[in-house]
């Protein structure tokens, strides 16, 4: 058996439709490895991180098929740094006919859906500035129209409803029936099992594991680290554009017998949370250090990294960031 590498990387994608797994891998590896695509935004960005050339074992936890089967995202231009076609960013543009929209069974579930949707609507990246005649810069360095407020109303609602839907089925471990083929999944059980499988594979290849998660994938990552005793130890968790700051999400991720969420210290050494305040998915509450209680001296490191574009949630935009690349290099070294 070949010796282990110093580190192995595991990636978890976010909400909504995604390209097929192999195409998604290609896009994410490209986003990590390219040179600085926007020197005007990231003047000090480090060179790209080429996991293949550097011999870093890497694994991708893919779960979009649980919700969408083989109904893949096919428009990739938002990933490739294009600011065009804002309605098509990251597969969030439309609510597909027949896509189950949960109502919530218990009062707790109904309140969860209602409050999560309301908080996303109130996210700074979703709000229309006060002067209607001209887009107003609401964040230092953000250009005209660089907030999701200028998305058409139905598109914004589609984003909000998809995010709430997927979070609901996961956090409440609901049985989900795919509209296309009627296949049923217990969502939380299924997504946990998939990530655990990739983490175990990474543990066989690397002395340390670096876990990079985006969007709803950060819920899966935290849940597995905190609530699955058989989870392998992870050296560094990097969360990007994460909704873990939302109180209703935290309430469903608390470990049994605890009154609040905390740092998953038994399985994790370091947690770096990178956020763009105009990212509408994390913008409702982008910082976690004041929510996730420190344990054994370990606490969340919140890092602001403003990127660019009509859709600030795009994963390849986060991957280009100065702060992200610096910390990713540190974690892999």
C-alpha positions in Angstrom: 0.0 0.0 0.0 1.4 3.4 -1.0 2.2 5.8 1.9 -0.4 8.3 2.9 -0.2 11.9 1.7 0.0 14.7 4.2 -3.6 15.7 3.6 -6.6 14.7 1.6 -9.5 17.0 0.6 -13.2 16.3 0.7 -15.7 18.7 -1.0 -19.4 19.0 -0.3 -21.6 21.0 -2.8 -24.6 23.2 -2.0 -28.2 23.6 -2.8 -30.2 23.1 -6.0 -29.5 21.2 -9.2 -25.9 20.5 -10.1 -24.0 19.2 -13.2 -23.3 15.5 -13.3 -20.6 14.5 -10.8 -17.7 14.3 -13.2 -18.6 17.8 -14.6 -18.9 19.2 -11.2 -15.5 17.9 -10.2 -14.0 19.4 -13.3 -15.6 22.8 -12.5 -14.5 22.8 -8.9 -10.9 21.7 -9.7 -10.8 24.4 -12.3 -12.1 27.0 -9.9 -9.4 26.1 -7.4 -6.5 26.0 -9.9 -7.0 29.0 -12.1 -4.9 32.2 -11.6 -6.5 35.3 -10.2 -9.6 35.9 -12.3 -10.3 39.3 -10.8 -7.2 41.3 -9.7 -9.5 44.3 -9.1 -11.4 42.3 -6.5 -8.6 40.1 -5.1 -5.4 42.2 -5.5 -3.4 39.9 -3.2 -4.8 36.6 -4.3 -2.4 33.7 -4.3 -1.9 31.5 -7.3 -4.3 28.7 -7.9 -4.3 25.4 -6.0 -3.8 22.5 -8.3 -4.8 19.4 -6.4 -4.0 17.0 -9.3 -0.5 18.3 -9.9 0.2 18.5 -6.2 -0.8 14.9 -5.7 -3.5 15.8 -3.1 -6.1 13.0 -2.9 -9.5 14.6 -3.3 -13.1 13.3 -3.0 -16.4 14.8 -3.8 -19.6 14.2 -1.8 -22.4 14.5 -4.3 -26.1 14.5 -3.3 -28.0 16.6 -5.8 -29.4 13.4 -7.4 -31.3 12.7 -4.2 -33.6 15.6 -5.0 -33.2 15.9 -8.8 -32.2 12.4 -10.1 -30.5 12.9 -13.5 -32.2 16.2 -14.2 -28.8 18.0 -14.2 -27.9 21.7 -14.4 -26.7 22.3 -17.9 -25.8 26.0 -18.0 -22.3 26.4 -16.5 -21.5 30.0 -17.3 -22.0 31.3 -13.8 -19.2 29.0 -12.6 -16.8 30.2 -15.3 -16.9 33.7 -13.9 -19.5 35.1 -16.3 -21.8 37.8 -14.9 -24.3 37.2 -17.7 -27.6 35.4 -17.5 -28.1 36.1 -13.8 -31.3 34.1 -13.8 -29.3 30.9 -14.4 -26.8 31.1 -11.5 -26.0 27.8 -9.9 -29.1 25.9 -10.8 -31.4 28.0 -8.6 -33.4 29.8 -11.2 -36.6 28.0 -11.4 -39.0 25.8 -9.3 -39.4 22.7 -11.5 -42.9 21.5 -12.2 -43.8 18.9 -9.6 -41.0 19.7 -7.3 -42.4 18.9 -3.8 -42.9 22.1 -1.8 -43.2 21.1 1.9 -45.9 22.6 4.1 -44.6 21.2 7.4 -46.5 18.7 9.5 -46.0 20.0 13.0 -46.1 23.6 14.2 -42.3 23.4 14.7 -41.8 22.4 11.1 -44.2 25.0 9.8 -42.5 27.7 11.8 -39.1 26.5 10.5 -40.2 27.0 6.9 -41.8 30.3 7.5 -38.9 31.8 9.5 -36.1 30.5 7.2 -37.8 31.9 4.1 -38.5 35.2 5.9 -34.8 35.6 7.0 -33.6 34.8 3.5 -35.9 37.5 2.0 -34.5 40.0 4.5 -30.8 39.1 3.8 -28.8 42.2 2.8 -28.0 40.7 -0.6 -31.7 40.3 -1.4 -33.0 43.7 -0.3 -33.6 46.5 -2.9 -31.8 49.7 -1.8 -33.9 52.7 -0.9 -33.2 54.8 -4.0 -35.3 53.2 -6.8 -33.9 55.2 -9.7 -30.5 53.7 -9.7 -28.9 50.6 -8.0 -27.2 51.7 -4.8 -24.0 50.2 -3.6 -24.7 48.6 -0.2 -21.3 47.1 0.4 -17.9 48.8 0.1 -16.4 47.5 -3.2 -19.7 46.2 -4.6 -20.6 47.5 -8.1 -24.0 48.3 -9.5 -26.3 45.3 -9.6 -23.9 43.2 -7.7 -26.6 42.1 -5.3 -29.3 39.5 -5.7 -32.0 42.2 -5.1 -31.9 42.9 -8.8 -32.8 39.3 -9.7 -36.4 39.1 -11.0 -38.9 38.5 -8.2 -39.8 35.0 -9.2 -36.2 34.0 -9.4 -35.5 35.3 -5.9 -38.5 33.3 -4.6 -37.3 30.2 -6.4 -33.9 30.5 -4.6 -35.6 31.0 -1.2 -38.0 28.1 -1.7 -35.4 25.7 -2.9 -33.1 26.5 0.0 -35.9 26.1 2.6 -37.1 22.9 0.9 -33.8 21.1 0.9 -32.9 22.3 4.4 -36.3 21.1 5.7 -36.1 17.6 4.2 -32.5 17.2 5.5 -32.9 18.7 9.0 -36.2 17.0 9.8 -35.1 13.7 8.1 -38.2 13.6 6.0 -38.8 11.0 3.4 -38.4 12.6 0.0 -39.9 11.1 -3.2 -38.2 12.2 -6.3 -40.8 13.4 -8.8 -39.0 11.9 -11.8 -38.9 8.3 -10.8 -40.6 8.0 -7.4 -37.5 6.8 -5.7 -37.7 7.5 -1.9 -34.9 8.7 0.4 -34.7 9.4 4.1 -32.8 12.5 3.3 -30.7 13.0 6.5 -29.8 9.4 6.7 -28.8 9.3 3.0 -26.7 12.5 3.0 -24.9 11.5 6.2 -24.0 8.1 4.8 -22.7 9.6 1.6 -20.4 12.1 3.4 -19.2 9.5 5.9 -18.2 7.2 2.9 -16.1 10.0 1.4 -14.5 10.9 4.7 -13.5 7.3 5.3 -12.0 7.1 1.9 -10.0 10.3 2.5 -8.8 9.0 5.8 -7.2 6.0 4.0 -5.3 8.3 1.7 -4.2 11.3 3.8 -2.8 11.8 7.3 -5.2 14.7 7.7 -8.5 15.6 6.2 -9.5 19.0 4.9 -13.3 19.3 4.5 -14.5 22.1 2.3 -18.3 22.6 2.2 -20.5 25.1 0.5 -24.1 26.4 1.1 -26.4 23.6 2.3 -23.4 21.2 2.2 -22.2 23.0 5.3 -25.2 21.7 7.2 -24.3 18.1 6.2 -20.7 18.7 7.2 -21.5 20.1 10.6 -24.1 17.4 11.3 -21.8 14.6 10.5 -18.9 16.0 12.5 -21.1 16.8 15.6 -23.8 14.1 15.5 -22.2 11.0 14.0 -19.8 9.2 16.5 -18.3 7.1 13.7 -17.1 10.1 11.7 -13.4 10.1 11.1 -11.4 13.0 12.6 -11.1 16.1 10.4 -8.2 18.5 10.7 -9.8 21.6 9.1 -13.4 22.4 8.1 -13.9 25.3 5.7 -17.5 26.6 5.3 -18.3 28.9 2.4 -21.6 30.8 1.9 -23.1 28.9 4.8 -26.6 29.2 6.3 -25.5 27.8 9.6 -26.0 31.2 11.2 -29.8 30.9 11.0 -31.2 30.1 14.4 -33.8 27.7 13.1 -31.1 25.7 11.3 -29.0 25.6 14.5 -32.0 24.4 16.5 -32.3 21.2 14.4 -28.5 20.5 14.5 -28.0 20.6 18.2 -26.6 17.5 19.7 -28.9 15.4 21.9 -29.0 16.7 25.4 -27.5 20.2 24.6 -29.2 23.6 24.7 -27.2 25.2 21.9 -24.9 24.4 19.0 -21.2 24.1 19.7 -17.9 23.5 18.1 -17.6 19.8 17.2 -14.3 19.5 19.0 -14.3 15.7 19.4 -13.9 15.3 15.6 -12.5 18.7 14.4 -9.4 20.7 15.1 -10.0 23.9 13.2 -13.1 25.6 11.7 -12.8 28.5 9.2 -16.0 30.1 8.1 -15.6 32.4 5.0 -18.5 34.6 4.1 -19.5 37.3 1.7 -22.0 39.6 3.4 -23.9 40.1 0.1 -24.3 36.3 -0.4 -28.0 35.9 0.0 -27.7 32.4 1.4 -25.5 33.3 4.3 -26.3 37.0 4.5 -29.0 36.7 7.1 -26.4 35.8 9.8 -23.0 35.1 8.2 -20.8 35.0 11.4 -20.8 31.9 13.6 -18.3 32.5 16.4 -21.1 34.1 18.6 -23.5 31.1 17.9 -21.4 28.0 18.1 -20.0 27.8 21.6 -16.2 27.2 22.0 -15.2 23.8 23.2 -11.8 22.9 24.7 -10.4 26.3 23.5 -11.6 25.7 19.9 -13.8 28.2 18.3 -15.0 29.2 14.8 -12.8 31.7 12.9 -15.1 34.0 10.9 -13.4 35.5 7.8 -15.1 38.1 5.6 -14.3 37.7 1.8 -16.3 39.9 -0.5 -16.3 38.6 -4.0 -18.2 39.9 -7.1 -21.0 39.3 -9.5 -24.7 39.2 -9.7 -24.8 36.0 -7.7 -22.4 36.2 -4.8 -23.0 32.7 -3.8 -21.1 31.1 -6.7 -18.6 28.6 -5.5 -15.9 29.4 -8.0 -16.0 33.0 -6.9 -15.3 31.9 -3.3 -12.5 29.7 -4.6 -10.7 32.7 -6.2 -10.6 34.6 -2.9 -7.4 35.7 -1.2 -8.5 34.6 2.2 -9.8 31.3 1.1 -6.7 30.3 -0.9 -4.4 31.4 1.9 -6.2 29.2 4.4 -6.7 26.3 2.0 -2.9 26.2 1.4 -2.3 26.3 5.1 -4.7 23.4 5.7 -3.1 21.2 3.0 0.5 22.0 4.0 
